[in-house]
Amino acid sequence: MAGKAASAKSPWYRDGIRFECTGCGGCCRARNGYEYVYVDPAEARAIARRLGIPLRRFVDEYLIEQHDDAPFDVQMHLRFDDGACSMLKDGKCQVYEQRPKQCRTWPFWRENMVKKVWDTEIAPQTPGVGRGRLWSRAEIEAAIAEDERS
Ligand code: SF4
C-alpha cells in the first residue's frame, strides 16, 4: 500500500523530461485522423494580428465552428488542409509566437503522459523528446493544466 501511495505521488516523469521543439511540423499534421487545434477568442485575435488580417476574415477563412451537445457550447478550431494545420506554411508554423495553448503545451497533454502512450506513440514520433532543456515535473504538470484550461 505504501508503495502504491508513493507511486501515485511520484509519476514516472518525476525527474523531468528533456524536450525542445525542433520546428519539424510533425505535431502540426493530423495523427490518426485527429486534426483539431482549438483556438480561444484571445488566441484568435493574436493570430489575426500576426497575419495582418481582420479578425472576421481570420474566423471565416481559417476557423471551423464545432457545436457540441450543449446548445450554446461552440468551440472553434483551425482548419486543416490535406491533413496539415492551415497555419503551417513551407513546413513551418507562420504564427509560432502566437500559437494556441494546445500547441504550446505539446507534448505534455494528460493523455500523452501515460508511460505506455509516451513510450510507444509520443516519444518515437516527436524528435524533440530527449533534446533541449529539462522540463521539471512542476512545469510538465503546469503544461497539462494549461492545456486543459478552457
Ligand atoms: S498553429 Fe502552428 S504550431 Fe499549432 S498546429 Fe498549427 S502550424 Fe502547428
Backbone and ligand atoms as CSV (ligand in chain L), in Angstrom:
chain,resi,resn,atom,element,x,y,z
A,1,MET,N,N,0.829,-1.210,0.000
A,1,MET,CA,C,0.000,0.000,0.000
A,1,MET,C,C,0.859,1.254,0.000
A,2,ALA,N,N,1.926,1.192,0.868
A,2,ALA,CA,C,2.804,2.361,0.923
A,2,ALA,C,C,3.422,2.618,-0.440
A,3,GLY,N,N,3.813,1.511,-1.096
A,3,GLY,CA,C,4.408,1.644,-2.429
A,3,GLY,C,C,3.437,2.285,-3.404
A,4,LYS,N,N,2.168,1.860,-3.312
A,4,LYS,CA,C,1.157,2.419,-4.215
A,4,LYS,C,C,0.979,3.902,-3.964
A,5,ALA,N,N,0.914,4.264,-2.681
A,5,ALA,CA,C,0.734,5.687,-2.362
A,5,ALA,C,C,1.917,6.485,-2.883
A,6,ALA,N,N,3.123,5.919,-2.739
A,6,ALA,CA,C,4.307,6.641,-3.196
A,6,ALA,C,C,4.269,6.825,-4.702
A,7,SER,N,N,3.846,5.741,-5.432
A,7,SER,CA,C,3.886,5.892,-6.880
A,7,SER,C,C,2.807,6.854,-7.359
A,8,ALA,N,N,1.671,6.931,-6.614
A,8,ALA,CA,C,0.647,7.885,-7.004
A,8,ALA,C,C,1.177,9.308,-6.892
A,9,LYS,N,N,2.085,9.517,-5.924
A,9,LYS,CA,C,2.637,10.858,-5.737
A,9,LYS,C,C,3.843,11.097,-6.630
A,10,SER,N,N,4.375,10.040,-7.181
A,10,SER,CA,C,5.596,10.171,-7.975
A,10,SER,C,C,5.373,9.623,-9.374
A,11,PRO,N,N,4.913,10.421,-10.271
A,11,PRO,CA,C,4.683,9.920,-11.627
A,11,PRO,C,C,6.014,9.546,-12.283
A,12,TRP,N,N,5.937,8.807,-13.328
A,12,TRP,CA,C,7.153,8.306,-13.988
A,12,TRP,C,C,8.044,9.444,-14.462
A,13,TYR,N,N,7.458,10.622,-14.669
A,13,TYR,CA,C,8.257,11.754,-15.160
A,13,TYR,C,C,8.718,12.668,-14.017
A,14,ARG,N,N,8.757,12.098,-12.783
A,14,ARG,CA,C,9.071,12.922,-11.605
A,14,ARG,C,C,10.446,13.612,-11.700
A,15,ASP,N,N,11.370,13.019,-12.446
A,15,ASP,CA,C,12.689,13.651,-12.575
A,15,ASP,C,C,12.770,14.583,-13.781
A,16,GLY,N,N,11.643,14.820,-14.397
A,16,GLY,CA,C,11.589,15.731,-15.532
A,16,GLY,C,C,11.833,15.019,-16.861
A,17,ILE,N,N,11.628,15.760,-17.928
A,17,ILE,CA,C,11.796,15.223,-19.286
A,17,ILE,C,C,12.475,16.298,-20.122
A,18,ARG,N,N,13.452,15.875,-20.886
A,18,ARG,CA,C,14.052,16.837,-21.815
A,18,ARG,C,C,13.178,16.933,-23.065
A,19,PHE,N,N,12.917,18.163,-23.445
A,19,PHE,CA,C,12.138,18.385,-24.671
A,19,PHE,C,C,12.414,19.774,-25.210
A,20,GLU,N,N,12.571,19.853,-26.518
A,20,GLU,CA,C,12.563,21.157,-27.189
A,20,GLU,C,C,11.893,20.984,-28.545
A,21,CYS,N,N,11.167,22.012,-28.939
A,21,CYS,CA,C,10.523,21.995,-30.250
A,21,CYS,C,C,11.623,22.097,-31.311
A,22,THR,N,N,11.620,21.165,-32.251
A,22,THR,CA,C,12.626,21.207,-33.322
A,22,THR,C,C,12.093,21.938,-34.550
A,23,GLY,N,N,10.800,22.327,-34.488
A,23,GLY,CA,C,10.213,23.021,-35.635
A,23,GLY,C,C,9.963,22.088,-36.815
A,24,CYS,N,N,9.885,20.792,-36.547
A,24,CYS,CA,C,9.728,19.831,-37.657
A,24,CYS,C,C,8.327,19.881,-38.255
A,25,GLY,N,N,7.368,20.417,-37.506
A,25,GLY,CA,C,5.997,20.473,-38.015
A,25,GLY,C,C,5.232,19.164,-37.867
A,26,GLY,N,N,5.860,18.176,-37.259
A,26,GLY,CA,C,5.211,16.869,-37.136
A,26,GLY,C,C,3.918,16.928,-36.346
A,27,CYS,N,N,3.903,17.734,-35.274
A,27,CYS,CA,C,2.685,17.788,-34.444
A,27,CYS,C,C,1.639,18.700,-35.073
A,28,CYS,N,N,1.941,19.273,-36.240
A,28,CYS,CA,C,1.006,20.169,-36.928
A,28,CYS,C,C,0.253,19.426,-38.018
A,29,ARG,N,N,0.479,18.120,-38.078
A,29,ARG,CA,C,-0.201,17.298,-39.078
A,29,ARG,C,C,-1.123,16.312,-38.371
A,30,ALA,N,N,-2.178,15.941,-39.053
A,30,ALA,CA,C,-3.165,15.032,-38.454
A,30,ALA,C,C,-2.508,13.720,-38.056
A,31,ARG,N,N,-2.855,13.259,-36.883
A,31,ARG,CA,C,-2.384,11.951,-36.432
A,31,ARG,C,C,-3.596,11.081,-36.196
A,32,ASN,N,N,-3.608,9.945,-36.818
A,32,ASN,CA,C,-4.733,9.019,-36.673
A,32,ASN,C,C,-6.067,9.732,-36.867
A,33,GLY,N,N,-6.108,10.645,-37.801
A,33,GLY,CA,C,-7.354,11.352,-38.100
A,33,GLY,C,C,-7.653,12.521,-37.185
A,34,TYR,N,N,-6.793,12.755,-36.176
A,34,TYR,CA,C,-7.062,13.873,-35.254
A,34,TYR,C,C,-6.511,15.156,-35.863
A,35,GLU,N,N,-7.376,16.095,-36.113
A,35,GLU,CA,C,-6.932,17.370,-36.690
A,35,GLU,C,C,-7.718,18.526,-36.063
A,36,TYR,N,N,-7.596,18.610,-34.746
A,36,TYR,CA,C,-8.322,19.637,-34.007
A,36,TYR,C,C,-7.364,20.450,-33.158
A,37,VAL,N,N,-7.109,21.675,-33.570
A,37,VAL,CA,C,-6.329,22.609,-32.756
A,37,VAL,C,C,-7.293,23.734,-32.386
A,38,TYR,N,N,-7.710,23.740,-31.126
A,38,TYR,CA,C,-8.728,24.687,-30.689
A,38,TYR,C,C,-8.115,26.061,-30.422
A,39,VAL,N,N,-8.912,27.083,-30.701
A,39,VAL,CA,C,-8.448,28.461,-30.598
A,39,VAL,C,C,-9.481,29.238,-29.795
A,40,ASP,N,N,-9.030,29.907,-28.739
A,40,ASP,CA,C,-9.987,30.720,-27.974
A,40,ASP,C,C,-9.976,32.152,-28.527
A,41,PRO,N,N,-10.898,33.000,-28.077
A,41,PRO,CA,C,-11.010,34.335,-28.686
A,41,PRO,C,C,-9.723,35.155,-28.590
A,42,ALA,N,N,-9.046,35.108,-27.448
A,42,ALA,CA,C,-7.804,35.891,-27.310
A,42,ALA,C,C,-6.739,35.377,-28.278
A,43,GLU,N,N,-6.666,34.063,-28.419
A,43,GLU,CA,C,-5.690,33.484,-29.355
A,43,GLU,C,C,-6.046,33.854,-30.792
A,44,ALA,N,N,-7.323,33.835,-31.103
A,44,ALA,CA,C,-7.756,34.191,-32.465
A,44,ALA,C,C,-7.374,35.633,-32.782
A,45,ARG,N,N,-7.582,36.519,-31.824
A,45,ARG,CA,C,-7.222,37.929,-32.050
A,45,ARG,C,C,-5.720,38.066,-32.284
A,46,ALA,N,N,-4.930,37.366,-31.456
A,46,ALA,CA,C,-3.465,37.465,-31.574
A,46,ALA,C,C,-2.991,36.902,-32.917
A,47,ILE,N,N,-3.571,35.797,-33.335
A,47,ILE,CA,C,-3.147,35.188,-34.600
A,47,ILE,C,C,-3.554,36.080,-35.779
A,48,ALA,N,N,-4.770,36.627,-35.726
A,48,ALA,CA,C,-5.217,37.517,-36.806
A,48,ALA,C,C,-4.284,38.725,-36.910
A,49,ARG,N,N,-3.906,39.270,-35.748
A,49,ARG,CA,C,-2.963,40.413,-35.749
A,49,ARG,C,C,-1.650,39.996,-36.392
A,50,ARG,N,N,-1.167,38.824,-36.025
A,50,ARG,CA,C,0.118,38.342,-36.571
A,50,ARG,C,C,0.029,38.170,-38.090
A,51,LEU,N,N,-1.109,37.701,-38.554
A,51,LEU,CA,C,-1.285,37.511,-40.001
A,51,LEU,C,C,-1.570,38.821,-40.716
A,52,GLY,N,N,-1.914,39.847,-39.928
A,52,GLY,CA,C,-2.198,41.154,-40.517
A,52,GLY,C,C,-3.531,41.203,-41.230
A,53,ILE,N,N,-4.483,40.421,-40.717
A,53,ILE,CA,C,-5.816,40.433,-41.328
A,53,ILE,C,C,-6.854,40.686,-40.235
A,54,PRO,N,N,-8.033,41.206,-40.636
A,54,PRO,CA,C,-9.078,41.435,-39.638
A,54,PRO,C,C,-9.520,40.117,-38.989
A,55,LEU,N,N,-9.940,40.213,-37.730
A,55,LEU,CA,C,-10.388,39.026,-37.001
A,55,LEU,C,C,-11.491,38.298,-37.772
A,56,ARG,N,N,-12.443,39.056,-38.320
A,56,ARG,CA,C,-13.576,38.433,-39.032
A,56,ARG,C,C,-13.076,37.571,-40.194
A,57,ARG,N,N,-12.089,38.115,-40.906
A,57,ARG,CA,C,-11.553,37.359,-42.050
A,57,ARG,C,C,-10.834,36.098,-41.567
A,58,PHE,N,N,-10.096,36.247,-40.466
A,58,PHE,CA,C,-9.401,35.073,-39.925
A,58,PHE,C,C,-10.411,33.988,-39.542
A,59,VAL,N,N,-11.477,34.395,-38.869
A,59,VAL,CA,C,-12.503,33.434,-38.446
A,59,VAL,C,C,-13.114,32.751,-39.676
A,60,ASP,N,N,-13.452,33.555,-40.678
A,60,ASP,CA,C,-14.117,32.991,-41.861
A,60,ASP,C,C,-13.200,32.057,-42.655
A,61,GLU,N,N,-11.926,32.437,-42.748
A,61,GLU,CA,C,-11.037,31.691,-43.640
A,61,GLU,C,C,-10.302,30.531,-42.965
A,62,TYR,N,N,-10.072,30.668,-41.657
A,62,TYR,CA,C,-9.183,29.674,-41.029
A,62,TYR,C,C,-9.801,28.882,-39.883
A,63,LEU,N,N,-10.974,29.270,-39.425
A,63,LEU,CA,C,-11.552,28.562,-38.284
A,63,LEU,C,C,-12.808,27.799,-38.679
A,64,ILE,N,N,-13.024,26.720,-37.970
A,64,ILE,CA,C,-14.227,25.911,-38.162
A,64,ILE,C,C,-14.965,25.861,-36.833
A,65,GLU,N,N,-16.261,26.076,-36.892
A,65,GLU,CA,C,-17.080,26.019,-35.675
A,65,GLU,C,C,-17.426,24.579,-35.366
A,66,GLN,N,N,-17.290,24.239,-34.094
A,66,GLN,CA,C,-17.689,22.889,-33.669
A,66,GLN,C,C,-18.764,23.028,-32.606
A,67,HIS,N,N,-19.929,22.491,-32.903
A,67,HIS,CA,C,-21.045,22.562,-31.963
A,67,HIS,C,C,-21.111,21.260,-31.187
A,68,ASP,N,N,-20.993,21.384,-29.876
A,68,ASP,CA,C,-21.098,20.185,-29.053
A,68,ASP,C,C,-22.551,20.006,-28.620
A,69,ASP,N,N,-22.780,19.059,-27.728
A,69,ASP,CA,C,-24.157,18.726,-27.376
A,69,ASP,C,C,-24.915,19.874,-26.717
A,70,ALA,N,N,-24.226,20.577,-25.827
A,70,ALA,CA,C,-24.911,21.675,-25.147
A,70,ALA,C,C,-25.264,22.752,-26.175
A,71,PRO,N,N,-26.445,23.343,-26.088
A,71,PRO,CA,C,-26.926,24.234,-27.151
A,71,PRO,C,C,-26.019,25.428,-27.437
A,72,PHE,N,N,-25.357,25.971,-26.427
A,72,PHE,CA,C,-24.527,27.153,-26.670
A,72,PHE,C,C,-23.039,26.833,-26.566
A,73,ASP,N,N,-22.718,25.558,-26.628
A,73,ASP,CA,C,-21.330,25.151,-26.480
A,73,ASP,C,C,-20.677,25.087,-27.854
A,74,VAL,N,N,-20.074,26.207,-28.242
A,74,VAL,CA,C,-19.438,26.274,-29.558
A,74,VAL,C,C,-17.944,26.459,-29.363
A,75,GLN,N,N,-17.167,25.647,-30.029
A,75,GLN,CA,C,-15.721,25.820,-29.991
A,75,GLN,C,C,-15.237,26.062,-31.410
A,76,MET,N,N,-14.093,26.719,-31.504
A,76,MET,CA,C,-13.521,26.983,-32.827
A,76,MET,C,C,-12.191,26.251,-32.932
A,77,HIS,N,N,-11.971,25.629,-34.066
A,77,HIS,CA,C,-10.662,25.017,-34.274
A,77,HIS,C,C,-10.107,25.395,-35.645
A,78,LEU,N,N,-8.808,25.311,-35.761
A,78,LEU,CA,C,-8.150,25.698,-37.002
A,78,LEU,C,C,-8.494,24.728,-38.124
A,79,ARG,N,N,-8.639,25.271,-39.306
A,79,ARG,CA,C,-8.888,24.432,-40.472
A,79,ARG,C,C,-7.625,23.634,-40.800
A,80,PHE,N,N,-7.787,22.422,-41.187
A,80,PHE,CA,C,-6.678,21.609,-41.680
A,80,PHE,C,C,-6.887,21.410,-43.183
A,81,ASP,N,N,-5.822,21.518,-43.935
A,81,ASP,CA,C,-5.881,21.280,-45.383
A,81,ASP,C,C,-4.999,20.088,-45.704
A,82,ASP,N,N,-5.571,19.107,-46.340
A,82,ASP,CA,C,-4.791,17.906,-46.708
A,82,ASP,C,C,-4.005,17.361,-45.524
A,83,GLY,N,N,-4.651,17.353,-44.356
A,83,GLY,CA,C,-4.031,16.739,-43.185
A,83,GLY,C,C,-3.026,17.612,-42.465
A,84,ALA,N,N,-2.914,18.878,-42.822
A,84,ALA,CA,C,-1.966,19.753,-42.119
A,84,ALA,C,C,-2.676,21.025,-41.666
A,85,CYS,N,N,-2.276,21.536,-40.523
A,85,CYS,CA,C,-2.854,22.775,-40.000
A,85,CYS,C,C,-2.689,23.892,-41.021
A,86,SER,N,N,-3.718,24.711,-41.148
A,86,SER,CA,C,-3.681,25.788,-42.146
A,86,SER,C,C,-2.684,26.882,-41.790
A,87,MET,N,N,-2.126,26.845,-40.587
A,87,MET,CA,C,-1.092,27.822,-40.214
A,87,MET,C,C,0.302,27.338,-40.599
A,88,LEU,N,N,0.388,26.111,-41.085
A,88,LEU,CA,C,1.687,25.540,-41.469
A,88,LEU,C,C,1.971,25.927,-42.920
A,89,LYS,N,N,3.054,26.653,-43.110
A,89,LYS,CA,C,3.434,27.059,-44.469
A,89,LYS,C,C,4.887,26.678,-44.688
A,90,ASP,N,N,5.157,26.001,-45.772
A,90,ASP,CA,C,6.518,25.536,-46.082
A,90,ASP,C,C,7.117,24.779,-44.894
A,91,GLY,N,N,6.273,24.011,-44.225
A,91,GLY,CA,C,6.752,23.164,-43.136
A,91,GLY,C,C,6.959,23.885,-41.815
A,92,LYS,N,N,6.627,25.175,-41.750
A,92,LYS,CA,C,6.825,25.938,-40.513
A,92,LYS,C,C,5.524,26.605,-40.092
A,93,CYS,N,N,5.367,26.748,-38.781
A,93,CYS,CA,C,4.200,27.476,-38.269
A,93,CYS,C,C,4.416,28.958,-38.525
A,94,GLN,N,N,3.485,29.579,-39.233
A,94,GLN,CA,C,3.649,31.010,-39.527
A,94,GLN,C,C,3.179,31.896,-38.386
A,95,VAL,N,N,2.639,31.286,-37.324
A,95,VAL,CA,C,2.204,32.094,-36.164
A,95,VAL,C,C,2.808,31.493,-34.894
A,96,TYR,N,N,4.033,31.036,-34.988
A,96,TYR,CA,C,4.635,30.261,-33.897
A,96,TYR,C,C,4.560,30.988,-32.555
A,97,GLU,N,N,4.884,32.276,-32.546
A,97,GLU,CA,C,4.864,33.016,-31.276
A,97,GLU,C,C,3.463,33.169,-30.723
A,98,GLN,N,N,2.468,33.085,-31.580
A,98,GLN,CA,C,1.071,33.251,-31.149
A,98,GLN,C,C,0.320,31.916,-31.187
A,99,ARG,N,N,1.013,30.811,-31.331
A,99,ARG,CA,C,0.326,29.512,-31.481
A,99,ARG,C,C,-0.565,29.242,-30.263
A,100,PRO,N,N,-1.664,28.548,-30.496
A,100,PRO,CA,C,-2.613,28.273,-29.399
A,100,PRO,C,C,-1.996,27.431,-28.284
A,101,LYS,N,N,-2.625,27.456,-27.131
A,101,LYS,CA,C,-2.052,26.763,-25.963
A,101,LYS,C,C,-1.907,25.264,-26.213
A,102,GLN,N,N,-2.784,24.721,-27.012
A,102,GLN,CA,C,-2.692,23.305,-27.335
A,102,GLN,C,C,-1.333,22.995,-27.990
A,103,CYS,N,N,-0.840,23.924,-28.790
A,103,CYS,CA,C,0.461,23.740,-29.454
A,103,CYS,C,C,1.596,24.053,-28.479
A,104,ARG,N,N,1.390,25.088,-27.653
A,104,ARG,CA,C,2.447,25.493,-26.709
A,104,ARG,C,C,2.693,24.422,-25.653
A,105,THR,N,N,1.673,23.649,-25.333
A,105,THR,CA,C,1.817,22.668,-24.267
A,105,THR,C,C,2.186,21.272,-24.783
A,106,TRP,N,N,2.140,21.073,-26.098
A,106,TRP,CA,C,2.546,19.784,-26.670
A,106,TRP,C,C,4.003,19.522,-26.314
A,107,PRO,N,N,4.399,18.310,-25.948
A,107,PRO,CA,C,3.619,17.072,-25.926
A,107,PRO,C,C,3.061,16.746,-24.549
A,108,PHE,N,N,3.036,17.757,-23.654
A,108,PHE,CA,C,2.654,17.477,-22.265
A,108,PHE,C,C,1.140,17.598,-22.079
A,109,TRP,N,N,0.432,16.710,-22.725
A,109,TRP,CA,C,-1.023,16.607,-22.563
A,109,TRP,C,C,-1.291,15.403,-21.673
A,110,ARG,N,N,-2.361,15.500,-20.889
A,110,ARG,CA,C,-2.632,14.434,-19.917
A,110,ARG,C,C,-2.654,13.045,-20.580
A,111,GLU,N,N,-3.317,12.951,-21.714
A,111,GLU,CA,C,-3.428,11.629,-22.343
A,111,GLU,C,C,-2.083,11.107,-22.846
A,112,ASN,N,N,-1.128,12.022,-23.059
A,112,ASN,CA,C,0.203,11.601,-23.514
A,112,ASN,C,C,1.102,11.173,-22.363
A,113,MET,N,N,0.737,11.586,-21.138
A,113,MET,CA,C,1.630,11.378,-20.003
A,113,MET,C,C,1.421,10.028,-19.324
A,114,VAL,N,N,0.753,9.144,-20.010
A,114,VAL,CA,C,0.679,7.750,-19.578
A,114,VAL,C,C,1.933,7.086,-20.153
A,115,LYS,N,N,2.709,6.433,-19.292
A,115,LYS,CA,C,4.037,5.944,-19.703
A,115,LYS,C,C,3.996,5.134,-20.997
A,116,LYS,N,N,3.037,4.248,-21.092
A,116,LYS,CA,C,2.974,3.393,-22.279
A,116,LYS,C,C,2.692,4.228,-23.535
A,117,VAL,N,N,1.787,5.191,-23.390
A,117,VAL,CA,C,1.464,6.053,-24.538
A,117,VAL,C,C,2.697,6.865,-24.920
A,118,TRP,N,N,3.372,7.403,-23.893
A,118,TRP,CA,C,4.569,8.211,-24.152
A,118,TRP,C,C,5.618,7.380,-24.898
A,119,ASP,N,N,5.860,6.182,-24.402
A,119,ASP,CA,C,6.937,5.350,-24.956
A,119,ASP,C,C,6.622,4.809,-26.346
A,120,THR,N,N,5.343,4.547,-26.600
A,120,THR,CA,C,5.021,3.884,-27.870
A,120,THR,C,C,4.507,4.844,-28.938
A,121,GLU,N,N,3.885,5.964,-28.504
A,121,GLU,CA,C,3.269,6.840,-29.507
A,121,GLU,C,C,3.894,8.226,-29.571
A,122,ILE,N,N,4.265,8.761,-28.417
A,122,ILE,CA,C,4.717,10.153,-28.407
A,122,ILE,C,C,6.224,10.267,-28.663
A,123,ALA,N,N,7.020,9.650,-27.820
A,123,ALA,CA,C,8.478,9.791,-27.964
A,123,ALA,C,C,8.982,9.352,-29.341
A,124,PRO,N,N,8.521,8.206,-29.872
A,124,PRO,CA,C,9.067,7.785,-31.161
A,124,PRO,C,C,8.720,8.722,-32.319
A,125,GLN,N,N,7.629,9.487,-32.178
A,125,GLN,CA,C,7.192,10.348,-33.290
A,125,GLN,C,C,7.484,11.821,-33.045
A,126,THR,N,N,8.170,12.120,-31.947
A,126,THR,CA,C,8.418,13.520,-31.593
A,126,THR,C,C,9.927,13.716,-31.458
A,127,PRO,N,N,10.578,14.232,-32.491
A,127,PRO,CA,C,12.040,14.300,-32.471
A,127,PRO,C,C,12.621,15.168,-31.366
A,128,GLY,N,N,11.816,16.073,-30.816
A,128,GLY,CA,C,12.327,16.948,-29.758
A,128,GLY,C,C,12.388,16.294,-28.384
A,129,VAL,N,N,11.779,15.116,-28.241
A,129,VAL,CA,C,11.833,14.427,-26.947
A,129,VAL,C,C,13.255,13.920,-26.721
A,130,GLY,N,N,13.790,14.230,-25.518
A,130,GLY,CA,C,15.161,13.820,-25.207
A,130,GLY,C,C,16.185,14.872,-25.574
A,131,ARG,N,N,15.715,15.997,-26.133
A,131,ARG,CA,C,16.629,17.083,-26.508
A,131,ARG,C,C,16.276,18.336,-25.721
A,132,GLY,N,N,17.216,19.274,-25.710
A,132,GLY,CA,C,16.922,20.582,-25.128
A,132,GLY,C,C,16.902,20.581,-23.620
A,133,ARG,N,N,16.182,21.538,-23.082
A,133,ARG,CA,C,16.212,21.725,-21.630
A,133,ARG,C,C,15.349,20.687,-20.917
A,134,LEU,N,N,15.628,20.551,-19.643
A,134,LEU,CA,C,14.861,19.629,-18.810
A,134,LEU,C,C,13.614,20.340,-18.295
A,135,TRP,N,N,12.465,19.792,-18.625
A,135,TRP,CA,C,11.205,20.289,-18.067
A,135,TRP,C,C,10.994,19.572,-16.745
A,136,SER,N,N,10.822,20.325,-15.675
A,136,SER,CA,C,10.617,19.711,-14.371
A,136,SER,C,C,9.205,19.120,-14.291
A,137,ARG,N,N,9.027,18.286,-13.287
A,137,ARG,CA,C,7.688,17.728,-13.061
A,137,ARG,C,C,6.660,18.862,-12.906
A,138,ALA,N,N,7.024,19.901,-12.146
A,138,ALA,CA,C,6.082,21.009,-11.924
A,138,ALA,C,C,5.741,21.700,-13.248
A,139,GLU,N,N,6.719,21.878,-14.093
A,139,GLU,CA,C,6.456,22.530,-15.390
A,139,GLU,C,C,5.585,21.642,-16.271
A,140,ILE,N,N,5.850,20.343,-16.243
A,140,ILE,CA,C,5.042,19.418,-17.040
A,140,ILE,C,C,3.593,19.457,-16.555
A,141,GLU,N,N,3.423,19.448,-15.231
A,141,GLU,CA,C,2.055,19.440,-14.711
A,141,GLU,C,C,1.363,20.786,-14.940
A,142,ALA,N,N,2.137,21.852,-14.977
A,142,ALA,CA,C,1.557,23.159,-15.308
A,142,ALA,C,C,1.109,23.167,-16.772
A,143,ALA,N,N,1.895,22.531,-17.635
A,143,ALA,CA,C,1.515,22.462,-19.054
A,143,ALA,C,C,0.247,21.628,-19.222
A,144,ILE,N,N,0.167,20.517,-18.494
A,144,ILE,CA,C,-1.038,19.672,-18.554
A,144,ILE,C,C,-2.256,20.510,-18.143
A,145,ALA,N,N,-2.104,21.241,-17.043
A,145,ALA,CA,C,-3.228,22.049,-16.529
A,145,ALA,C,C,-3.582,23.160,-17.521
A,146,GLU,N,N,-2.570,23.772,-18.110
A,146,GLU,CA,C,-2.848,24.862,-19.058
A,146,GLU,C,C,-3.585,24.325,-20.276
A,147,ASP,N,N,-3.166,23.169,-20.754
A,147,ASP,CA,C,-3.834,22.579,-21.916
A,147,ASP,C,C,-5.306,22.323,-21.631
A,148,GLU,N,N,-5.615,21.998,-20.381
A,148,GLU,CA,C,-6.993,21.636,-20.043
A,148,GLU,C,C,-7.845,22.844,-19.666
A,149,ARG,N,N,-7.194,23.994,-19.541
A,149,ARG,CA,C,-7.955,25.202,-19.175
A,149,ARG,C,C,-8.721,25.671,-20.406
A,150,SER,N,N,-10.005,25.922,-20.216
A,150,SER,CA,C,-10.783,26.366,-21.386
A,150,SER,C,C,-10.957,27.862,-21.359
L,1,SF4,S1,S,-0.927,26.667,-35.005
L,1,SF4,FE1,FE,1.198,26.413,-35.641
L,1,SF4,S2,S,2.127,25.088,-34.079
L,1,SF4,FE2,FE,-0.092,24.869,-33.908
L,1,SF4,S3,S,-0.640,23.094,-35.207
L,1,SF4,FE3,FE,-0.873,24.957,-36.447
L,1,SF4,S4,S,1.088,25.164,-37.527
L,1,SF4,FE4,FE,1.437,23.778,-35.780
